[in-house]
Amino acid sequence: MRLKSIIAVGTVLTCSTLLWGCGNANMNHASQQKDTVQTESWSDPKRLEASHLEALERMEKDHIHRMVSLNASMDEDKVMTTLERSTQKLEEMRPLAEMLQHEGHPTLLQRIQEMAGDIQGSKQVVAEMKKLPQDGKIKIQSENSDSLHHISSFRDYHQYMQEKIQTLNKSKSATH
């Protein structure tokens, strides 16, 4: 009986050691694959830049869709939160964009800088809206659809909001 117990314990230890070793080998292999993928992407900075530009465009469309569905004067805090998140995402990409620029691929950094300027302008317009009386509302979402098709970028959003705030300011000064 004692011999059977020792053999059973030995078998369990041997099997678990083998399994642990196989699992470790798989982890090492996965780590090597990951390193290879990272090395390959760095060896092709143009492709790396293109993939990050695509990610930037997807983020922009997603954030614009969120903001367009909000009433900018009533949901200013949500709009500002979305603009802040957009700024944060851009800042997360900036170090990579700066490295790519040093490699001779400036497009990602230029796009980040353009978007950052448009986002900052939108933040200023939304902050300016807070100063207007509550009857001056800017609703971007049309009555018949979920979003307006002509607003598809931070630049479009900023220009649209700037025009609306100027119109509200003109009508406000005309009444006084």
Backbone as CSV, one residue per row, in Angstrom:
resi,resn,N_x,N_y,N_z,CA_x,CA_y,CA_z,C_x,C_y,C_z
1,MET,0.834,-1.188,0.000,0.000,0.000,0.000,0.874,1.245,0.000
2,ARG,1.905,1.251,0.813,2.800,2.403,0.907,3.514,2.625,-0.415
3,LEU,3.902,1.557,-1.084,4.584,1.654,-2.372,3.658,2.269,-3.425
4,LYS,2.386,1.895,-3.392,1.411,2.447,-4.341,1.238,3.949,-4.115
5,SER,1.237,4.393,-2.891,1.094,5.813,-2.558,2.288,6.600,-3.077
6,ILE,3.477,6.045,-2.875,4.695,6.718,-3.333,4.693,6.811,-4.860
7,ILE,4.305,5.733,-5.534,4.256,5.729,-7.002,3.218,6.739,-7.486
8,ALA,2.086,6.787,-6.823,1.022,7.722,-7.214,1.489,9.167,-7.055
9,VAL,2.135,9.473,-5.934,2.635,10.831,-5.700,3.720,11.160,-6.725
10,GLY,4.610,10.214,-6.989,5.664,10.412,-7.981,5.092,10.663,-9.367
11,THR,4.066,9.933,-9.712,3.420,10.099,-11.017,2.789,11.481,-11.136
12,VAL,2.113,11.897,-10.094,1.483,13.222,-10.088,2.536,14.310,-10.221
13,LEU,3.619,14.199,-9.473,4.689,15.191,-9.552,5.335,15.211,-10.932
14,THR,5.565,14.062,-11.494,6.179,13.970,-12.819,5.268,14.601,-13.867
15,CYS,4.002,14.252,-13.823,3.039,14.800,-14.799,2.919,16.318,-14.664
16,SER,2.827,16.788,-13.426,2.682,18.240,-13.246,3.942,18.978,-13.678
17,THR,5.117,18.367,-13.441,6.368,18.974,-13.893,6.403,19.033,-15.407
18,LEU,6.012,17.956,-16.045,5.978,17.936,-17.511,4.987,18.971,-18.055
19,LEU,3.814,19.034,-17.441,2.814,20.001,-17.889,3.312,21.425,-17.676
20,TRP,3.934,21.683,-16.555,4.459,23.017,-16.276,5.528,23.373,-17.300
21,GLY,6.384,22.413,-17.607,7.428,22.638,-18.603,6.837,22.913,-19.972
22,CYS,5.815,22.181,-20.372,5.163,22.414,-21.670,4.490,23.775,-21.687
23,GLY,3.832,24.102,-20.592,3.174,25.415,-20.514,4.178,26.535,-20.613
24,ASN,5.316,26.381,-19.964,6.374,27.377,-20.014,6.933,27.502,-21.423
25,ALA,7.090,26.376,-22.091,7.612,26.399,-23.461,6.644,27.153,-24.365
26,ASN,5.348,26.934,-24.166,4.346,27.653,-24.960,4.402,29.142,-24.675
27,MET,4.605,29.481,-23.411,4.687,30.897,-23.048,5.909,31.521,-23.702
28,ASN,7.036,30.811,-23.676,8.241,31.327,-24.305,8.038,31.488,-25.801
29,HIS,7.375,30.509,-26.419,7.115,30.576,-27.856,6.199,31.765,-28.170
30,ALA,5.158,31.971,-27.364,4.248,33.103,-27.561,4.989,34.418,-27.403
31,SER,5.871,34.480,-26.414,6.663,35.688,-26.189,7.568,35.962,-27.385
32,GLN,8.184,34.903,-27.927,9.038,35.070,-29.101,8.225,35.553,-30.297
33,GLN,7.002,35.008,-30.456,6.136,35.440,-31.564,5.785,36.911,-31.410
34,LYS,5.464,37.331,-30.203,5.104,38.720,-29.950,6.282,39.640,-30.294
35,ASP,7.484,39.238,-29.875,8.670,40.025,-30.192,8.869,40.124,-31.694
36,THR,8.627,39.027,-32.398,8.786,39.022,-33.851,7.794,39.980,-34.491
37,VAL,6.532,39.955,-34.041,5.512,40.848,-34.591,5.898,42.297,-34.336
38,GLN,6.357,42.607,-33.104,6.758,43.971,-32.801,7.936,44.396,-33.666
39,THR,8.901,43.506,-33.860,10.063,43.828,-34.686,9.643,44.052,-36.124
40,GLU,8.738,43.206,-36.637,8.284,43.361,-38.018,7.562,44.684,-38.211
41,SER,6.716,45.088,-37.248,5.989,46.343,-37.417,6.940,47.527,-37.350
42,TRP,7.972,47.440,-36.507,8.940,48.537,-36.451,9.812,48.574,-37.696
43,SER,9.990,47.402,-38.328,10.809,47.393,-39.533,10.057,48.005,-40.713
44,ASP,8.741,48.186,-40.587,7.941,48.812,-41.642,7.176,49.995,-41.041
45,PRO,7.865,51.117,-40.789,7.211,52.251,-40.126,6.045,52.830,-40.933
46,LYS,6.100,52.710,-42.237,4.998,53.226,-43.061,3.708,52.452,-42.764
47,ARG,3.834,51.139,-42.630,2.672,50.309,-42.305,2.186,50.599,-40.882
48,LEU,3.109,50.778,-39.975,2.765,51.108,-38.589,2.008,52.437,-38.541
49,GLU,2.507,53.422,-39.279,1.852,54.725,-39.334,0.451,54.604,-39.927
50,ALA,0.322,53.830,-41.003,-0.980,53.651,-41.651,-1.987,52.999,-40.707
51,SER,-1.550,51.997,-39.957,-2.481,51.331,-39.041,-2.916,52.270,-37.917
52,HIS,-2.013,53.122,-37.452,-2.379,54.060,-36.395,-3.243,55.197,-36.937
53,LEU,-3.040,55.583,-38.180,-3.928,56.579,-38.794,-5.347,56.024,-38.901
54,GLU,-5.465,54.755,-39.258,-6.779,54.110,-39.315,-7.430,54.099,-37.935
55,ALA,-6.656,53.750,-36.922,-7.183,53.732,-35.549,-7.629,55.126,-35.127
56,LEU,-6.882,56.129,-35.525,-7.216,57.514,-35.214,-8.542,57.912,-35.878
57,GLU,-8.727,57.520,-37.121,-9.962,57.823,-37.840,-11.166,57.128,-37.197
58,ARG,-10.975,55.869,-36.776,-12.069,55.149,-36.112,-12.444,55.833,-34.804
59,MET,-11.438,56.237,-34.032,-11.695,56.933,-32.769,-12.443,58.237,-33.035
60,GLU,-12.019,58.980,-34.050,-12.660,60.251,-34.378,-14.125,60.033,-34.740
61,LYS,-14.403,59.068,-35.594,-15.788,58.800,-36.006,-16.644,58.386,-34.816
62,ASP,-16.093,57.548,-33.943,-16.824,57.102,-32.757,-17.144,58.273,-31.833
63,HIS,-16.171,59.123,-31.568,-16.375,60.251,-30.658,-17.304,61.292,-31.288
64,ILE,-17.181,61.521,-32.589,-18.077,62.468,-33.270,-19.506,61.954,-33.201
65,HIS,-19.687,60.666,-33.437,-21.036,60.089,-33.364,-21.650,60.322,-31.982
66,ARG,-20.854,60.162,-30.937,-21.355,60.401,-29.573,-21.760,61.862,-29.385
67,MET,-20.898,62.763,-29.832,-21.151,64.189,-29.596,-22.316,64.703,-30.432
68,VAL,-22.450,64.210,-31.655,-23.521,64.665,-32.529,-24.880,64.260,-31.956
69,SER,-24.919,63.151,-31.252,-26.192,62.697,-30.703,-26.588,63.450,-29.427
70,LEU,-25.728,64.332,-28.954,-26.020,65.096,-27.739,-26.500,66.499,-28.084
71,ASN,-27.263,67.085,-27.199,-27.636,68.490,-27.314,-26.507,69.254,-26.628
72,ALA,-25.739,69.982,-27.424,-24.509,70.587,-26.913,-24.753,71.534,-25.743
73,SER,-25.877,72.242,-25.717,-26.097,73.184,-24.625,-26.639,72.500,-23.374
74,MET,-27.369,71.411,-23.557,-27.924,70.725,-22.386,-26.987,69.632,-21.871
75,ASP,-26.232,69.041,-22.765,-25.341,67.945,-22.406,-23.876,68.377,-22.474
76,GLU,-23.604,69.624,-22.108,-22.243,70.156,-22.263,-21.215,69.327,-21.520
77,ASP,-21.564,68.839,-20.351,-20.597,68.053,-19.581,-20.231,66.763,-20.307
78,LYS,-21.230,66.113,-20.922,-20.947,64.881,-21.668,-20.117,65.183,-22.911
79,VAL,-20.418,66.300,-23.580,-19.633,66.699,-24.745,-18.190,66.969,-24.314
80,MET,-18.029,67.708,-23.220,-16.682,68.023,-22.730,-15.932,66.750,-22.327
81,THR,-16.631,65.801,-21.709,-16.005,64.539,-21.330,-15.518,63.793,-22.563
82,THR,-16.330,63.764,-23.611,-15.927,63.103,-24.852,-14.734,63.814,-25.477
83,LEU,-14.752,65.144,-25.454,-13.615,65.904,-25.994,-12.346,65.638,-25.178
84,GLU,-12.491,65.531,-23.867,-11.338,65.219,-23.013,-10.784,63.832,-23.325
85,ARG,-11.681,62.854,-23.521,-11.236,61.504,-23.865,-10.504,61.511,-25.204
86,SER,-11.012,62.292,-26.133,-10.360,62.398,-27.438,-8.956,62.959,-27.274
87,THR,-8.831,64.000,-26.469,-7.519,64.601,-26.208,-6.581,63.579,-25.579
88,GLN,-7.107,62.802,-24.652,-6.315,61.783,-23.963,-5.814,60.732,-24.958
89,LYS,-6.697,60.278,-25.858,-6.310,59.284,-26.862,-5.211,59.835,-27.770
90,LEU,-5.350,61.097,-28.156,-4.335,61.714,-29.013,-2.994,61.776,-28.296
91,GLU,-3.024,62.133,-27.022,-1.780,62.233,-26.255,-1.120,60.863,-26.075
92,GLU,-1.941,59.810,-25.998,-1.383,58.466,-25.887,-0.643,58.070,-27.166
93,MET,-1.113,58.565,-28.301,-0.490,58.235,-29.587,0.699,59.138,-29.917
94,ARG,0.803,60.271,-29.259,1.827,61.255,-29.611,3.266,60.717,-29.535
95,PRO,3.672,59.972,-28.489,5.062,59.495,-28.468,5.417,58.628,-29.685
96,LEU,4.504,57.747,-30.068,4.735,56.918,-31.243,4.821,57.794,-32.495
97,ALA,3.919,58.762,-32.604,3.914,59.653,-33.762,5.220,60.441,-33.854
98,GLU,5.740,60.860,-32.709,7.011,61.594,-32.706,8.167,60.692,-33.133
99,MET,8.145,59.431,-32.702,9.191,58.498,-33.135,9.091,58.259,-34.638
100,LEU,7.865,58.103,-35.130,7.685,57.894,-36.566,8.145,59.115,-37.359
101,GLN,7.920,60.295,-36.808,8.374,61.504,-37.494,9.897,61.490,-37.621
102,HIS,10.579,61.060,-36.579,12.046,60.976,-36.632,12.507,59.937,-37.651
103,GLU,11.629,58.968,-37.928,11.940,57.938,-38.931,11.592,58.426,-40.340
104,GLY,11.048,59.647,-40.439,10.707,60.192,-41.754,9.246,60.005,-42.149
105,HIS,8.383,59.745,-41.165,6.948,59.546,-41.430,6.143,60.500,-40.543
106,PRO,5.951,61.744,-40.995,5.334,62.773,-40.155,3.799,62.820,-40.194
107,THR,3.155,62.027,-41.029,1.713,62.160,-41.237,0.902,61.961,-39.965
108,LEU,1.232,60.950,-39.176,0.476,60.674,-37.951,0.573,61.846,-36.982
109,LEU,1.754,62.380,-36.786,1.929,63.515,-35.873,1.178,64.741,-36.388
110,GLN,1.240,64.988,-37.677,0.511,66.131,-38.248,-0.981,65.983,-38.027
111,ARG,-1.500,64.774,-38.239,-2.941,64.533,-38.057,-3.325,64.710,-36.586
112,ILE,-2.486,64.231,-35.685,-2.756,64.390,-34.247,-2.797,65.873,-33.886
113,GLN,-1.852,66.652,-34.407,-1.810,68.089,-34.109,-3.039,68.803,-34.667
114,GLU,-3.474,68.439,-35.876,-4.677,69.046,-36.455,-5.896,68.742,-35.596
115,MET,-6.045,67.475,-35.238,-7.196,67.064,-34.431,-7.169,67.745,-33.069
116,ALA,-5.999,67.837,-32.473,-5.879,68.470,-31.158,-6.326,69.931,-31.224
117,GLY,-5.959,70.629,-32.292,-6.386,72.023,-32.463,-7.892,72.141,-32.604
118,ASP,-8.495,71.241,-33.392,-9.951,71.255,-33.568,-10.678,70.914,-32.268
119,ILE,-10.137,69.968,-31.532,-10.747,69.595,-30.249,-10.663,70.760,-29.270
120,GLN,-9.511,71.412,-29.214,-9.341,72.556,-28.315,-10.327,73.664,-28.678
121,GLY,-10.494,73.919,-29.982,-11.449,74.926,-30.431,-12.869,74.566,-30.026
122,SER,-13.223,73.289,-30.144,-14.559,72.838,-29.746,-14.770,73.005,-28.249
123,LYS,-13.735,72.724,-27.465,-13.839,72.910,-26.013,-14.126,74.380,-25.688
124,GLN,-13.445,75.281,-26.383,-13.648,76.708,-26.141,-15.065,77.132,-26.508
125,VAL,-15.585,76.604,-27.624,-16.946,76.951,-28.046,-17.961,76.431,-27.030
126,VAL,-17.790,75.199,-26.580,-18.723,74.635,-25.602,-18.646,75.423,-24.298
127,ALA,-17.446,75.816,-23.884,-17.299,76.633,-22.674,-17.985,77.983,-22.859
128,GLU,-17.888,78.548,-24.048,-18.542,79.824,-24.348,-20.067,79.681,-24.294
129,MET,-20.563,78.520,-24.707,-22.006,78.268,-24.678,-22.561,78.330,-23.265
130,LYS,-21.753,77.940,-22.294,-22.216,77.944,-20.904,-22.575,79.364,-20.458
131,LYS,-21.972,80.346,-21.104,-22.214,81.736,-20.727,-23.506,82.284,-21.327
132,LEU,-24.029,81.592,-22.339,-25.234,82.076,-23.011,-26.472,81.752,-22.177
133,PRO,-27.536,82.540,-22.361,-28.786,82.212,-21.671,-29.314,80.867,-22.158
134,GLN,-30.120,80.232,-21.355,-30.600,78.889,-21.675,-31.467,78.814,-22.930
135,ASP,-32.005,79.947,-23.387,-32.826,79.876,-24.604,-31.960,79.729,-25.853
136,GLY,-30.685,79.940,-25.747,-29.785,79.760,-26.885,-29.270,78.344,-26.915
137,LYS,-30.016,77.453,-27.538,-29.646,76.042,-27.546,-29.102,75.655,-28.919
138,ILE,-28.096,74.819,-28.913,-27.560,74.285,-30.152,-27.801,72.786,-30.136
139,LYS,-28.698,72.359,-30.969,-28.961,70.927,-31.081,-28.411,70.478,-32.418
140,ILE,-27.450,69.600,-32.372,-26.803,69.153,-33.596,-27.594,68.033,-34.239
141,GLN,-28.168,67.186,-33.441,-28.929,66.064,-33.977,-30.164,66.599,-34.671
142,SER,-30.390,66.165,-35.899,-31.566,66.638,-36.619,-32.799,65.922,-36.095
143,GLU,-33.959,66.464,-36.423,-35.211,65.886,-35.936,-35.487,64.525,-36.582
144,ASN,-35.047,64.338,-37.821,-35.430,63.152,-38.584,-34.390,62.028,-38.574
145,SER,-33.198,62.291,-38.110,-32.183,61.238,-38.140,-31.335,61.286,-36.876
146,ASP,-30.538,60.260,-36.701,-29.689,60.175,-35.509,-28.509,61.133,-35.560
147,SER,-28.075,61.468,-36.754,-26.933,62.369,-36.848,-26.958,63.101,-38.174
148,LEU,-26.256,64.175,-38.233,-26.124,64.908,-39.481,-24.924,64.355,-40.229
149,HIS,-25.122,64.082,-41.500,-24.065,63.417,-42.264,-22.885,64.326,-42.562
150,HIS,-23.086,65.632,-42.534,-21.974,66.520,-42.875,-20.979,66.703,-41.730
151,ILE,-21.279,66.201,-40.554,-20.327,66.278,-39.446,-19.683,64.908,-39.300
152,SER,-18.454,64.810,-39.793,-17.772,63.517,-39.759,-16.368,63.621,-39.188
153,SER,-15.990,64.802,-38.713,-14.645,64.960,-38.148,-14.678,66.005,-37.041
154,PHE,-13.598,66.066,-36.282,-13.489,67.082,-35.240,-13.516,68.481,-35.865
155,ARG,-12.924,68.623,-37.047,-12.912,69.915,-37.735,-14.335,70.333,-38.114
156,ASP,-15.129,69.400,-38.687,-16.520,69.700,-39.044,-17.319,70.102,-37.805
157,TYR,-17.112,69.346,-36.727,-17.827,69.625,-35.481,-17.484,71.025,-34.979
158,HIS,-16.190,71.332,-34.959,-15.745,72.629,-34.470,-16.323,73.754,-35.325
159,GLN,-16.269,73.621,-36.650,-16.792,74.660,-37.535,-18.295,74.842,-37.358
160,TYR,-19.019,73.736,-37.257,-20.463,73.803,-37.070,-20.805,74.526,-35.763
161,MET,-20.122,74.126,-34.684,-20.383,74.739,-33.381,-20.002,76.217,-33.397
162,GLN,-18.894,76.573,-34.036,-18.448,77.957,-34.112,-19.478,78.812,-34.838
163,GLU,-20.006,78.291,-35.956,-21.037,79.025,-36.706,-22.287,79.224,-35.853
164,LYS,-22.703,78.189,-35.151,-23.912,78.277,-34.320,-23.731,79.271,-33.185
165,ILE,-22.571,79.261,-32.557,-22.339,80.181,-31.433,-22.282,81.614,-31.941
166,GLN,-21.725,81.829,-33.120,-21.696,83.173,-33.697,-23.107,83.652,-34.015
167,THR,-23.935,82.749,-34.532,-25.325,83.094,-34.822,-26.061,83.460,-33.534
168,LEU,-25.852,82.673,-32.492,-26.490,82.959,-31.206,-26.004,84.293,-30.637
169,ASN,-24.718,84.568,-30.757,-24.173,85.834,-30.256,-24.745,87.022,-31.030
170,LYS,-24.902,86.876,-32.343,-25.466,87.950,-33.154,-26.920,88.213,-32.766
171,SER,-27.684,87.131,-32.609,-29.091,87.318,-32.244,-29.214,87.867,-30.827
172,LYS,-28.307,87.505,-29.949,-28.308,88.016,-28.584,-28.005,89.527,-28.584
173,SER,-27.008,89.949,-29.380,-26.653,91.358,-29.420,-27.712,92.176,-30.169
174,ALA,-28.420,91.566,-31.108,-29.479,92.266,-31.831,-30.683,92.537,-30.933
175,THR,-30.940,91.676,-29.973,-32.073,91.856,-29.066,-31.755,92.841,-27.949
176,HIS,-30.479,93.109,-27.704,-30.119,94.031,-26.609,-29.837,95.370,-27.124
